[in-house]
């Protein structure tokens, strides 16, 4: 019907005389109105002619339903809404044109009541089927419709004037506001908030670019921008945003709004003339910049267009509401980052920052906090040389997820190392540690101090491992095997009680030959809700046995990802490989400058060529390292360190940064493929890869197996 502009496709197609554009009025008037109840235009009543002229001149969708049959006359804007029903709808009764929906209460009855009773009608929101243009696709559109009786010069009602304004876009914007509120509720860091805010701004307001800025807390600002049409895949959506830093007096509109708390709207001009960094900024002519409206985080949201743009009251209100929601999320994120960063710094400062670098024993460790990233935990690991040249290794768990648990963990770790340096026998060390934990429990006035520890001594010369456990999961050994086929087995160590209960743990000594790798782990690696512990242990051993190599860093990554499902517990692993042959290693400090990746490529090519690494491995390794270096410089914004380690079995490369563009290392580092498009290449070219958080940043590494030398 004319007031609903709802429709479904019909076979009709637009003719050459369809009233569109400047010829709209001529096209309508050229219709054979004499054959309809409206009659020839020459005989139209003066008042009716005035209404028709108003309809044809209006940019708004308007239609006249005339006479008892309610025959249709409409303008070009209304024709656009009719789609395939135009032009055949001209001069036909509305009940025929909209036969499929005429019986709906809000359609035919409304028009007929307005015509019969002279009652105007306004419906602010109604959803009706709509066909865009001449497409066959039907979609649900939202309209605001007004119907008014039309009288002739004698005062008689001769028809109904309908004005229809499609409000689908406004409705979608309001719905998107609800959706962004839900998305923001799941954000943890300012990086997360920035991603959600920019995605929402681009999708909702359809600008040419959107930007988000927050204060640095020390007088400066950082801003991140997204340009319409950027090729962003799922990996980029999880990529740390590329923040641009600036001084406190930066004059960018979004920063000015954030600092002053006053929104600004530029209809047409050069709002980014003084701060443009590229052609995208230079082309912006219209811009809205709004403060986030929070006292904890000074920040702002801006959207810009390359053409003049009139900021309607509704659009301004929606932008203000959006900025307020984003501001609330930014406030929560700032609190989280502060609490999380403090807890994680405490946690990591109590763990060894550097593990021993030995020619035949390669060591790696990994620690991931539980789901609650705000809290410090009690898991710990350590590896240290003993006076007789053997290696002490330990992994333990102090129950709790608070600062007190982390502090006790530090006490236990320090005491264990002191006891081991005096007498490295594992049973003696754990017995002495048991007394310490008992004392700590008495001092704290609690009998609930729960500590488990596995401690071992590796004698590389004797090829032996001696272990003792105080209530901790049995360590796992990956046996390299003389046939080249690896298998994994748990060490049959006596299961002593947790520390603090007065137990006397027993020891066991097993072979630890070249090619073997020891894996110590916390229960967070294998325990999952609604899954038996035995199932988790079995899954872990299978994953370790199937690993591409016994490299400790690779096994740490394999172990932490072996058992599916999330865990609220901390995860700690320590791996020690008894290498078949000593490896060769080299490192390079990479400055944070544009030429750094090319310098890394040149250095690495020369080093690997000197070591006579096969060319196929060199090519893949150099390409992957270049990507890693670029990623570190872009997304950490600091200098990096590249380390390469070559053994007869594999080449291991790691790139460590010394900080992130945010203020915190995420509780769970995403998989490597989520760090950017280039890193998908590393997944393709390497045999193993991973990411390791550290005290001051993160390390991304990959491993490529080297082919055995050809025998003549």
RODREN-734877 format. One record per residue (C-alpha): residue in one letter; x, y, z. Coordinates in steps of 0.1 Angstrom, whole numbers, plus 5000, padded with zeros to 4 digits. Layout:
<recs>
aXYZ;...
</recs>
This chain:
<recs>
x500050005000;x501250354995;x501850425031;x503750115039;x506050095008;x506249725017;x506449484988;x507549164973;x509049114938;x506649124908;x507349044872;x506949404863;x510049584850;x510749954848;x509950104814;x511850374796;x509550644808;x510050554845;x509850874865;x513350904880;x515751204884;x514951544869;x512251384846;x510251244874;x507451494873;x507151474835;x507051094836;x504251094861;x502251354843;x502751164810;x500850864824;x497350804810;x495450944840;x492350994819;x491650624821;x491650644859;x489450794886;x491851094888;x490951194852;x492951404827;x495451654842;x493651934824;x490551874845;x492251834879;x490852034908;x493052324918;x493552194953;x494351844940;x496751984914;x498552174942;x498951844963;x500251664932;x502751934925;x503951924961;x504351544958;x506351554926;x508651834939;x509351664972;x512651484979;x510851275005;x508950954994;x505351074989;x502250924973;x498551004967;x495950734970;x492950884950;x489250814950;x487350514963;x489750274945;x492750464961;x494650474928;x498350554932;x500250864921;x503750904936;x507151074931;x510650954923;x511650894959;x508650674964;x509350494931;x512750394946;x511050234975;x508650044952;x511449874933;x510049624908;x506449744914;x507350064896;x506250184870;x503249954867;x501950074901;x501050414886;x497350464883;x496450124898;x494450074930;x496650044961;x494849714972;x496049554939;x499649694941;x500049574977;x497749274976;x500249054996;x500149285026;x496949495022;x495149285048;x497649355075;x496149575103;x498649845099;x498349865061;x495049875042;x492749945072;x494850255082;x494650405047;x490950325043;x490050475077;x491950795069;x490050815036;x486550725050;x486750915083;x489251195075;x491451085104;x495251145100;x497450865112;x501150855122;x503050535128;x506650595140;x507950245136;x506849955114;x508749675097;x507649575062;x509249385033;x511249585009;x513049514977;x516049744970;x516249884935;x515349604910;x516849324930;x514849004937;x516149004973;x513549084999;x514649245032;x512849375063;x512949755064;x511749995091;x509550305082;x507950605098;x504650675080;x502250955080;x498750945063;x496651255059;x493251305042;x493351525011;x490451755003;x489551924971;x488652294967;x485052214979;x486352055011;x485451705001;x487951415010;x489251284977;x492251074988;x495051015012;x498551165012;x501250935025;x504751045035;x507050755042;x510550795057;x512650485059;x514350465093;x516050125089;x519450285092;x518650465124;x517150145138;x520249945129;x522350205145;x520450175178;x520649795176;x524449825170;x524750035201;x523349745221;x525649505203;x528749725210;x527749745247;x527849365248;x531149355230;x532749615253;x531549415283;x533949145273;x537049365269;x539949345293;x542649585280;x542749915262;x543849725231;x540649525233;x538549845237;x540250015208;x539549715185;x535849705194;x535450085193;x536950115158;x535149825144;x531849955157;x532550315144;x533350195109;x530349955107;x527850195122;x528650535109;x530350425077;x533050695079;x536250705058;x538250675090;x537750635127;x540250705155;x540450635192;x542750815217;x543650775253;x545950955277;x549250785286;x548950885322;x552051095321;x550951385300;x551151235266;x548651065243;x548350755222;x545950715193;x544950435170;x543150475137;x541250255112;x540650355076;x537550225057;x538449965032;x541549835050;x541949465044;x541549325078;x541248955084;x540548765116;x544148765125;x544449145122;x541349185144;x543249025173;x546549205164;x547749455190;x546649795176;x549350025162;x549250305186;x550650645175;x552150835205;x552251215208;x552951485233;x550451645256;x549951945233;x548951745203;x546351935183;x544451635167;x540651695171;x540151365189;x542951455214;x541551815218;x538151675226;x539551425250;x541551685268;x538851955269;x535851725274;x534051925247;x532851755215;x533551925181;x531751885148;x533352005115;x530852005086;x533352095058;x536952195062;x540352055069;x540151935105;x543451725102;x545451985083;x547952045110;x548251685122;x547951475090;x550351195087;x549351055053;x546951105024;x544050955043;x544251235069;x544651495042;x541451395024;x539251435055;x536851725052;x534151645079;x534851515114;x533151455147;x535351425178;x533851335211;x535351285246;x534850955264;x533251115294;x535150945321;x537351095348;x539650795351;x540750785315;x540951095293;x540150975258;x538151045227;x536450885197;x536451055162;x534850975128;x535751155096;x534551175061;x536151275028;x533051475018;x531051745036;x528751595062;x525851735081;x525751615117;x522051565125;x520851585161;x520151205161;x523651125148;x525251355174;x523251185201;x524250845189;x527950935188;x527751075223;x526150765236;x528750555219;x531550755233;x530150715268;x529950335265;x533450325251;x534650545280;x533150315306;x534950015290;x538150215288;x537850295325;x537449925334;x540349835311;x542650085327;x541849945362;x542449595349;x545749675333;x546949845364;x545949555387;x546949285362;x550349445355;x551149475392;x550249115399;x552048975369;x555149185375;x555249045411;x554748695398;x557348705371;x559948895392;x559948585415;x560748355386;x564248325371;x564748575343;x567548365328;x567947995328;x571447825327;x573047815292;x574847475290;x576447305260;x574646965264;x571647055285;x569147285268;x566547435291;x563247625285;x560347715307;x556947875303;x554448025328;x550848125320;x548648265347;x545048125350;x541848275337;x541848545363;x544648755350;x544249005379;x545748765404;x549248655411;x549648275414;x551848035433;x553347815405;x557047835401;x560047675384;x563747705386;x566947545371;x570447605386;x573947465386;x575047265417;x578547275431;x579346925416;x578447045381;x575046875380;x571847065372;x569047115398;x565547145383;x562347215402;x558747285396;x556247355424;x552847495432;x551847695463;x548047695466;x546348025461;x545948305435;x546848625455;x549848825464;x550348615496;x550548295475;x553148465452;x555148575483;x555148225498;x556148095464;x559148325465;x560148205500;x559847835490;x561847875458;x564648065476;x564747815504;x564847525480;x567847665461;x569747725494;x569047375506;x570147225473;x573347415472;x574147275507;x573046915500;x571646835465;x570146505474;x566446545464;x564946365494;x567146585518;x566146905500;x562346825502;x562646715538;x564247045547;x561647225527;x558947045545;x560147195578;x560147545563;x556547505551;x555447375585;x557047685601;x555447915576;x552047765583;x552447795620;x553548155616;x550448235595;x548248045620;x546947815593;x547147445585;x545947505550;x549247595534;x549347355505;x552647325486;x553647055461;x557147025446;x559046805422;x562846835425;x565446655404;x569146645398;x570446585363;x574046445360;x574846475323;x578146285326;x576545985342;x573446025321;x571245995351;x568246185366;x567446155403;x563946275414;x561846325445;x558246445447;x556146605474;x552546555462;x553446685427;x552446525393;x555146285381;x557546435355;x557446305319;x560446205299;x560446205261;x562845935250;x564446005217;x564945645208;x567745495188;x565345415159;x564345775156;x560845705169;x560145895201;x557945785230;x557045945263;x556945785298;x556145915332;x558845875358;x557845625385;x558745845414;x557445765449;x554345975456;x555146165488;x552646395506;x552546775500;x555046975520;x554147075556;x552746745566;x555946595580;x556446345552;x559746195541;x559746175503;x561545885485;x563745925455;x564145745422;x567045745397;x566445685360;x568445695328;x568646035311;x570545985278;x571346215249;x568246265229;x565946255260;x563946555273;x562546595308;x559246775313;x558146895347;x554647055348;x552047185372;x548547035375;x547047325355;x548547155324;x546446835327;x543446915350;x540147015333;x536647035346;x534446735337;x537546535326;x539446275346;x543046345356;x544146015339;x542746145306;x544646465309;x547846285317;x547346045287;x546646335264;x549846515275;x552146205270;x550646145235;x551246505225;x554846505238;x555646175221;x554246305187;x556246635190;x558446705160;x561546725182;x562646715218;x563647075218;x562647215252;x561047535240;x558947345215;x557847085242;x556847365265;x554447495238;x553247145231;x552547075267;x550647395275;x548347335245;x548046955247;x544846925268;x541847105253;x539647345273;x540347635295;x541647615330;x541347865359;x544647735373;x548147865366;x550147665341;x553947615345;x556247385326;x560047335326;x561847125300;x565447005298;x566846835268;x570046615269;x571346715235;x572946465212;x575646725204;x576447075216;x574647345197;x575947665182;x574347985190;x574548355181;x572448665189;x571949015176;x570549325192;x567949485168;x567449865171;x563950005167;x564550165133;x563250105098;x566449935085;x566549675112;x564749395094;x567149415064;x570149415088;x568749105105;x568348935072;x571949015061;x573448905095;x571448585097;x572148475061;x575848525067;x575748335100;x573848035088;x575848015056;x579048005077;x577547725097;x576847535065;x573047525070;x571247395039;x570047675016;x566347565019;x566547605057;x568347935054;x565748085030;x562847985052;x564548085084;x565548425071;x562048505058;x560448395091;x562948595112;x562348905091;x558548875097;x559148825134;x561549125137;x559149355118;x556249235140;x558349305172;x559349655161;x555749745150;x553749605178;x556149645207;x557649965196;x560949885213;x564349735203;x564449355200;x566849065204;x567248785178;x568848455190;x569648155168;x570547815180;x571647535157;x571847175167;x572246865145;x568546815145;x567047165143;x567447545139;x565747745167;x565148115162;x563648355188;x562848725187;x562248895221;x560849235226;x561249445257;x557749575260;x554349605245;x552449895231;x549849845259;x550749855295;x550449485302;x551349145288;x548148955281;x547248675305;x547248435277;x549348505246;x547348425215;x548648175190;x551248285166;x548948295137;x546848555155;x549648805156;x549348915119;x549148805083;x552948765080;x553048525109;x550848275090;x553948235069;x555848115099;x553247855107;x553547735071;x557347725069;x558347605104;x557947275121;x557047425155;x556447775168;x555147945199;x555048265220;x556448295255;x555648585279;x558548725299;x559048975327;x559349265303;x557649175271;x557248855251;x559348615229;x558148465196;x560148165183;x560047905156;x561947575149;x562947425116;x564147065115;x567447035096;x567746735072;x570446475081;x573646505061;x573846315029;x576046005031;x578245935001;
</recs>
